[in-house]
Amino acid sequence: MITSQSALSLLCAKRLVIKIGSALIADTERACPRLEWMQSVAADIAFLCKKGVSVVIVSSGAIALARRQLGLVAGTLTVAEKQAAASVGQMILAQCWRDVLAQQGLVASQILFTADDTEDRQRYLRARDTFEALEQLGCVPVVNENDTISTYEIRFGDNDRLAARVAQMIGADQLVLLSDIDGLYTADPRLDETASHIPIIKCLTPEIEAMGGEPPPGYSSGGMRTKLVAASIATQSGCAMAIAKGTIMHPLKALLEGGRCSWFLPEKQTVKARQKWILGALKQHNRLIIDDGAVKALSQGGSLLPSGILTVEGTFTAGEPVRIFGKYGSVIAHGVPAYSAEEIQRLVGCQSEEIFVRLGRRGPDEIIHHNDLVL
């Protein structure tokens, strides 16, 4: 794990995840791949690999690359058309990465995720095993969201968060988000000429989080807001994250040579792998609201009992991570409940001995056991 500001060189990473957005991959005028730029990135990756860095690429661009071939107009696509375009464009995207990496003597592999693949613990672990095998074989995985089959109500929606989840999954030391901007500013520099660049972010304070704006127009679905969410996932997992300018040729080389960027330092507190998975859950609408007594019990290492629950929000199954809030709106913990949302709704405010009567079956006394909680 990167532990100091002085170690924020890409060459200090054992595992590095690089996220590349659609606007960098696709020529916005012709909706075709920017092959020369991709070749420069592949050359940078080859240099890092020779220095012992294991690299994973998280690449957008499938839908954008299919637009010209299918005669589709950006910004007017239905969900079905986007999914159809993804099925065509993913082949183009994978072929481009295979070719430019092969020119550098590297073997590319393809991994497609849905959000559910990272929310389900067993699928998450199987994916992690696949990444480890590919690393041992010397491959460069190219990851994207599986837009063709993703349920649009339950999806990443942007590859910033997917990249952070992948970084967490493989135990990456660093995550680099290549963007059209060279880091985090105190305000949007396109709108405020007095905005100041922030080179090092030691902690994601409410003031820092408030600097996220709306996603920019065009192909990209991200923006600074999703990058800050990615930073939260990554840094909580002990991974440093950089936002760097990707519009230039050889953007990783530029970063290695001291190019301007914003580094988010990892949290020093170490957590176990299962806790990292819980903290990185992406379905933010799944929530439990608890009373003051339950807040106190959790802070003292206790479990969450049904008597302390005030409200249930979202639809989730038993074993699916949720966020836990106090009644005044502050996030208290993340956890994995032993019951579904529908079952917890029936148990709100009851005593543990009433669970059998209300559900008609025996179950744990705790809604969330303290071993499945991360404060």
C-alpha angles and dihedrals in degrees: 000000000000105000105173141039091241091063096059096115118119088233089065092064123095091192123025129185118200119195119201123187131218094254090062096045101044128055101236094213100047100023090228130125119277092230098173090054092046089051090055090052091048089053090052090050092049090054091051092047091053088054091056100262116139108218132202121187121210104195132184124190108094097116093041092052093051095052097086095043092051097039093239125155116228115245096023102075124124120223090259092050091050091051092047090049090050091055090054098038095048089066091052092047094048092048091051093051092044091053099045093045091046089056086062093047093256128132116226125208129190127228122179120194138191119201089250090060090066097037094055108078097214095048089046091055093046090051090050090053090052092053090050092051092049090050091052089050092052096245128147109226117216109204131194138160112268094240092169093071104016115122103236093220090055109039142107092250091197135036095233090080093038089054091050091050090050091048089052092046096053097037093246119188094210140022121196120196108199108208144159088261129062097230146303121332131192086245137000103293090205089064104026119047090192092062113127126217116238111211099183128032110189097179136014098239123178087256091057093045090052089062092074111106136189120299114268120250122259131044097338118093095185129067131166093303094064090043090058090050088052090049090054093052094044100044093046086057094053095259123132115224132204131194107206139169111267102176093087126081115265094012094175092051088051090052090049089053093054102272115172116271142135118257121201108204119224121249112259094219108099119220132187122259094255090050090052090054091050093048092050096055110138103200094093094171092070104095144158118204113207137190128248093263091056091047089055092047092052092048088055094052098266131139126253111258126195091246091067098053119102104172140008120211127187134014118277142148129235109283095028115122118252136181120241121215135189116235091260093059104261121133109246104175149331120241150162112241124216090218137052124253091256092051094046089051088060091048099049111137097357129127119253092248089060094060094092092050094048098043101028091231139074119257141152118308089230126069086207121010115223090245088063095049130092116190 
